[in-house]
């Protein structure tokens, strides 16, 4: 789904954490918990948020790797979970855990030489310093459930998602 979102927009921190809770946090995410663990419909499931640095050109995507016979049910369960999140938001415990997990991931990435070089290269290209990263971390830590839900509702409309399924479906029955 294309999003009019830039990495300097006020909603970017909330969308970053919302994505982490939806599918970016791997097995602790809403999509993984429901689709993979509870329903057993996929081998892997997740989501990803991207936002450009220079213009409002972002995207949000969700993916799942699954057996062909699970496709229809997986799509139904995905939409149910998205509707639930958009209606009810995230629990305080989910938000607390996500803030901690997201920050730990960021710190771990910066401890990896190749990831740090990549980040510094992006900063050089976008004329940012590590102060941008520190500011983003502070903004994410200060988010409320209401701010996260408002941003999610503003940008994500499941009825506008493009659904793409690929594979050998000849044995799906």
Secondary structure by P-SEA (a helix, b strand, c coil): ccccccccccaaaaaaaaaaaaccccccccccccccccccccccccbbbbbbccccccbbbbbbbccccaaaaaaaaaaaaaaaaaaccccaaaaaaaaaaaaaaaaaaaacaaaaaaaaaaaaaacccaaaaaaaaaaaaaccaaaaaaaaaaccccccbbbbbbccccccc
